Amino acid sequence: MPADIKNFSFELEHELGAIFLNMSTLKDAEVLIGHLVEDMEKAVHMGEERLFYPEHQRMVRVLWNLIRHTLVDLNLQVDELDKISSAIKQQVLVQEKLNNVQIETRNAV
């Protein structure tokens, strides 16, 4: 395996691991938002919206920031995966051309 392909495979594995980590973070945020919705509905039902507003507002702010930063990271990682994919395709095309030239050279001799 050419060294470039080997390096690309390591980069690819790293980026995929980062994406899976960010996906896990987003799933956790989804669960927390679900719990928050339940808590807010319970507070409304009990007529205690004002009592719980600061706590709920803090949780919404924290989750919003977490999701926003995680999505920024995911977008950067997807861009990096696209670059790695393009580089791998380019390397494969170069290798195919070299193989074809070698075959043609052998056939010409």
matplotlib code that plots the C-alpha trace (Angstrom):
import matplotlib.pyplot as plt

x = [0.0, 1.5, 2.4, 0.0, -3.0, -1.8, -1.6, -5.0, -6.5, -5.2, -6.6, -9.9, -10.1, -9.3, -12.0, -14.6, -13.8, -14.3, -17.6, -18.9, -17.9, -19.8, -22.8, -22.8, -22.8, -25.8, -27.7, -27.0, -28.2, -31.4, -32.1, -31.4, -33.7, -36.4, -36.1, -36.2, -39.4, -41.0, -39.8, -41.2, -44.5, -44.7, -44.0, -46.7, -49.2, -48.4, -48.6, -44.9, -43.4, -41.9, -40.3, -38.5, -37.8, -34.2, -33.2, -34.9, -33.5, -29.9, -30.4, -31.7, -28.7, -26.2, -27.7, -28.0, -24.3, -23.3, -25.3, -24.0, -20.4, -20.8, -22.4, -19.5, -17.1, -19.1, -19.1, -15.3, -14.9, -17.1, -15.1, -11.9, -13.4, -14.3, -10.6, -9.3, -11.8, -10.7, -7.0, -7.6, -9.4, -6.6, -4.0, -5.9, -6.1, -2.4, -1.6, -3.9, -2.1, 1.3, 0.1, -1.3, 2.0, 4.0, 1.7, 2.0, 5.8, 6.0, 3.7, 5.8, 9.0]
y = [0.0, 3.4, 5.6, 8.3, 5.9, 4.7, 8.2, 9.0, 6.0, 7.2, 10.7, 9.2, 7.1, 10.1, 12.3, 9.5, 9.0, 12.8, 12.7, 9.7, 11.6, 14.7, 12.6, 11.1, 14.6, 15.6, 12.5, 13.4, 17.0, 15.6, 13.5, 16.5, 18.7, 16.0, 16.1, 19.9, 19.9, 17.5, 19.6, 22.8, 21.1, 19.9, 23.5, 24.9, 22.3, 23.1, 26.9, 27.3, 28.6, 31.7, 29.7, 27.4, 30.0, 30.8, 27.1, 26.3, 29.4, 28.4, 24.9, 26.1, 28.5, 25.8, 23.3, 25.9, 26.7, 23.0, 22.1, 25.2, 24.4, 20.7, 21.5, 23.8, 21.0, 18.5, 20.8, 21.2, 17.4, 16.8, 19.3, 17.5, 14.1, 15.6, 16.7, 13.3, 11.5, 13.7, 13.1, 9.3, 9.4, 11.5, 9.1, 6.1, 7.8, 8.5, 4.9, 3.6, 5.7, 4.5, 0.9, 1.4, 3.0, 0.1, -2.4, -0.5, -0.3, -4.1, -4.8, -2.6, -4.4]
z = [0.0, -1.0, 2.0, 0.9, 1.0, 4.4, 5.8, 4.3, 6.0, 9.4, 8.8, 7.7, 10.8, 13.0, 11.4, 11.6, 15.3, 15.9, 14.0, 16.0, 19.2, 18.1, 17.1, 20.6, 22.1, 19.9, 21.0, 24.7, 24.0, 22.5, 25.6, 27.8, 25.7, 26.1, 29.8, 29.8, 27.8, 30.3, 33.2, 31.6, 30.9, 34.5, 35.7, 33.4, 34.6, 38.3, 37.5, 38.6, 35.4, 37.0, 39.8, 37.3, 34.5, 35.5, 35.7, 32.4, 30.7, 31.8, 30.5, 27.1, 26.8, 27.7, 25.3, 22.5, 22.8, 23.0, 19.9, 18.0, 18.7, 18.0, 14.7, 13.8, 14.6, 12.6, 9.6, 9.8, 10.1, 7.1, 5.1, 6.1, 5.2, 1.8, 1.3, 2.3, 0.0, -2.9, -2.1, -2.0, -5.3, -6.9, -5.5, -6.9, -10.3, -10.3, -9.3, -12.1, -14.6, -13.4, -13.6, -17.2, -18.3, -16.8, -18.6, -21.9, -21.5, -20.9, -23.9, -26.1, -25.3]

ax = plt.figure().add_subplot(projection="3d")
ax.plot(x, y, z, "-o")
ax.set_aspect("equal")
plt.show()
